[in-house]
Amino acid sequence: MSIETCYSCQSGYYGSNCDKLCSHACSEDGCYQNGTCYQCNQTNVYGLNCNIQCSSLCANSRCDRWTGKCTLTCNSRCELCDTNTGNCTNCKHGYYGNTCQYVCNNRCLNHSCNHKTGECFSCTSGHWGPFCNRSCNVCINNTCEGNGECALGCETNHLSPMCKTKCYKVCNATHTGSSCEDILRCLEDCVQIFTSSDCEMGGI
């Protein structure tokens, strides 16, 4: 007596006589008549029988069901990655951007910045501004606040608070710190023969 060949099997079985069990790695849908899984029951495997591990270099170890090619490649600078968009939800230290493709400004203290905007949390000495790309100008000890105002005052012959403006050139500059209260009025003496506070009227 000849045994008839089955043309379809109950879920979970395959073979010409439907006497073989589908791989345990197949999804609940089972497998084709030749034993190939319809789908895998895990996302980190691939192959005809879902028995090959996806590369650990694939984002979240996800790969193509048939080829094993990574289905989503995230920047290696990501700490966490959105598997639907490829965007990083957090970056490794020193990086920022949607895919952590940018490097924090080296003037950011400890090379640390907001992982979305790149703005520094704080600046290295002598710099200020959201991205620490502005200089403290001529502040004493090159020290300024987050808004650029000199914390310890200005170097000689410059006006507070930003110390960008120089005193009138004839103000006496023999001491450390500002030597004028505005551009034309000296705090102390005038140089050479100028004697009035505005240093414009001559005298002996």
C-alpha positions as CSV (number, residue, x, y, z in Angstrom):
1,M,0.0,0.0,0.0
2,S,1.4,3.4,-1.0
3,I,1.4,6.2,1.5
4,E,-0.2,9.4,0.1
5,T,1.7,12.6,0.2
6,C,0.1,15.4,2.3
7,Y,-0.3,18.8,0.5
8,S,-0.8,20.7,3.7
9,C,-0.2,20.0,7.4
10,Q,-1.7,21.0,10.6
11,S,-0.1,24.0,12.3
12,G,3.3,23.0,13.9
13,Y,4.0,20.1,11.5
14,Y,5.7,19.7,8.1
15,G,7.0,17.1,5.7
16,S,5.4,15.0,3.0
17,N,3.6,13.0,5.6
18,C,3.3,15.9,8.1
19,D,5.2,13.9,10.6
20,K,7.8,16.4,11.5
21,L,7.6,19.2,14.0
22,C,8.4,22.7,13.0
23,S,11.4,24.3,14.7
24,H,10.7,25.6,18.2
25,A,12.1,28.9,16.9
26,C,9.2,29.3,14.5
27,S,6.4,31.6,15.5
28,E,3.0,30.1,16.5
29,D,2.0,30.3,12.8
30,G,4.3,27.3,12.2
31,C,6.2,26.5,9.1
32,Y,6.0,25.8,5.4
33,Q,5.8,22.3,4.0
34,N,9.6,22.1,3.7
35,G,10.1,23.1,7.4
36,T,11.0,26.8,6.7
37,C,9.5,29.0,9.4
38,Y,6.8,31.4,8.4
39,Q,8.1,33.9,11.0
40,C,10.6,33.7,13.9
41,N,9.3,33.9,17.5
42,Q,12.2,36.2,18.3
43,T,13.6,39.4,16.7
44,N,17.3,38.6,17.3
45,V,17.4,35.5,15.0
46,Y,17.2,34.8,11.3
47,G,17.5,32.0,8.7
48,L,15.2,29.4,7.3
49,N,14.7,27.8,10.7
50,C,15.3,31.0,12.7
51,N,18.3,29.4,14.3
52,I,21.0,32.0,13.5
53,Q,21.7,34.8,15.9
54,C,21.7,38.4,14.5
55,S,24.9,40.3,14.9
56,S,25.5,41.9,18.2
57,L,26.4,45.1,16.3
58,C,22.8,45.5,15.0
59,A,20.8,48.0,17.0
60,N,18.9,46.1,19.6
61,S,20.2,42.9,17.9
62,R,17.4,43.2,15.3
63,C,18.1,42.0,11.7
64,D,16.3,41.0,8.5
65,R,14.4,37.7,8.9
66,W,16.0,36.2,5.8
67,T,19.3,37.8,5.2
68,G,20.5,38.7,8.7
69,K,21.3,42.2,7.6
70,C,20.7,44.8,10.4
71,T,17.3,46.3,10.0
72,L,18.1,49.4,11.9
73,T,21.6,50.8,12.3
74,C,22.1,53.4,15.1
75,N,25.1,55.5,15.6
76,S,27.6,53.9,18.0
77,R,27.5,57.1,20.0
78,C,23.9,56.4,21.1
79,E,23.3,55.2,24.6
80,L,19.7,54.3,23.6
81,C,18.1,54.2,20.2
82,D,14.5,54.5,18.9
83,T,14.1,51.3,16.9
84,N,11.4,53.0,14.8
85,T,13.3,56.1,13.7
86,G,16.9,55.4,14.3
87,N,17.2,58.5,16.4
88,C,19.1,58.4,19.7
89,T,17.1,58.9,22.9
90,N,20.3,59.6,24.8
91,C,23.9,60.1,23.8
92,K,27.2,58.9,25.1
93,H,29.2,61.5,27.0
94,G,30.6,64.2,24.8
95,Y,28.1,63.9,21.9
96,Y,24.8,65.4,20.9
97,G,22.3,65.5,18.0
98,N,19.4,63.3,16.7
99,T,21.9,60.5,16.0
100,C,24.6,61.8,18.4
101,Q,26.6,62.8,15.3
102,Y,28.0,66.0,16.8
103,V,30.8,66.5,19.3
104,C,30.3,68.8,22.3
105,N,32.4,72.0,22.2
106,N,35.8,71.4,23.9
107,R,35.2,74.5,25.9
108,C,32.3,72.8,27.7
109,L,33.4,71.9,31.2
110,N,34.2,68.2,31.3
111,H,33.2,68.0,27.6
112,S,29.6,67.7,28.7
113,C,26.6,69.2,26.9
114,N,22.8,68.8,26.4
115,H,22.4,65.7,24.2
116,K,19.7,67.5,22.1
117,T,20.9,71.1,21.7
118,G,24.7,70.8,22.3
119,E,24.5,73.7,24.8
120,C,27.1,73.4,27.5
121,F,26.0,72.8,31.1
122,S,29.0,75.0,32.2
123,C,32.1,76.4,30.6
124,T,35.9,76.0,31.1
125,S,37.7,79.0,32.6
126,G,37.8,82.0,30.4
127,H,34.6,81.3,28.4
128,W,30.9,81.9,28.6
129,G,27.7,81.6,26.5
130,P,25.4,78.7,25.7
131,F,28.1,77.0,23.7
132,C,31.0,78.5,25.7
133,N,32.3,80.1,22.5
134,R,32.6,83.6,23.9
135,S,35.7,84.9,25.7
136,C,35.8,86.6,29.1
137,N,37.7,89.4,27.5
138,V,39.9,91.2,30.0
139,C,38.3,90.0,33.2
140,I,40.7,89.7,36.2
141,N,42.0,86.1,36.2
142,N,40.1,85.6,33.0
143,T,37.0,84.8,35.2
144,C,33.5,85.7,34.3
145,E,29.9,84.7,35.1
146,G,27.6,82.8,32.8
147,N,26.3,86.0,31.3
148,G,29.8,87.3,30.6
149,E,30.1,89.8,33.4
150,C,33.5,89.7,35.1
151,A,33.2,88.1,38.5
152,L,36.3,89.7,40.0
153,G,36.3,93.0,38.0
154,C,38.2,94.2,35.0
155,E,41.8,94.3,34.2
156,T,43.3,97.8,34.4
157,N,41.8,100.5,32.1
158,H,38.6,98.6,31.2
159,L,35.0,99.3,32.2
160,S,32.8,96.9,34.1
161,P,30.7,94.8,33.9
162,M,31.7,93.2,30.5
163,C,35.1,94.8,30.4
164,K,34.8,95.3,26.6
165,T,35.2,99.1,26.7
166,K,38.5,100.8,27.5
167,C,38.8,103.8,29.7
168,Y,39.8,107.1,28.1
169,K,43.4,106.7,27.1
170,V,44.7,109.4,29.5
171,C,43.4,107.8,32.7
172,N,46.1,106.7,35.2
173,A,46.5,102.9,35.0
174,T,48.9,102.2,37.8
175,H,46.6,100.0,39.8
176,T,44.8,96.7,39.1
177,G,41.2,97.0,38.2
178,S,39.0,99.7,36.5
179,S,40.6,103.1,36.3
180,C,37.5,105.0,35.1
181,E,33.8,105.1,35.9
182,D,32.7,105.8,32.3
183,I,34.6,106.3,29.1
184,L,35.7,109.8,29.9
185,R,35.8,110.1,33.7
186,C,38.8,108.6,35.6
187,L,38.4,107.1,39.1
188,E,41.8,108.4,40.2
189,D,44.3,110.6,38.4
190,C,44.9,111.5,34.8
191,V,48.2,110.8,33.2
192,Q,50.9,113.4,32.5
193,I,49.6,117.0,32.7
194,F,45.8,116.3,32.7
195,T,44.2,117.1,36.0
196,S,40.4,117.2,35.7
197,S,38.2,114.2,36.1
198,D,37.4,114.2,32.4
199,C,41.1,114.4,31.6
200,E,40.6,116.9,28.9
201,M,41.6,120.1,30.6
202,G,45.3,120.7,31.0
203,G,47.0,121.6,34.2
204,I,50.3,121.3,36.1
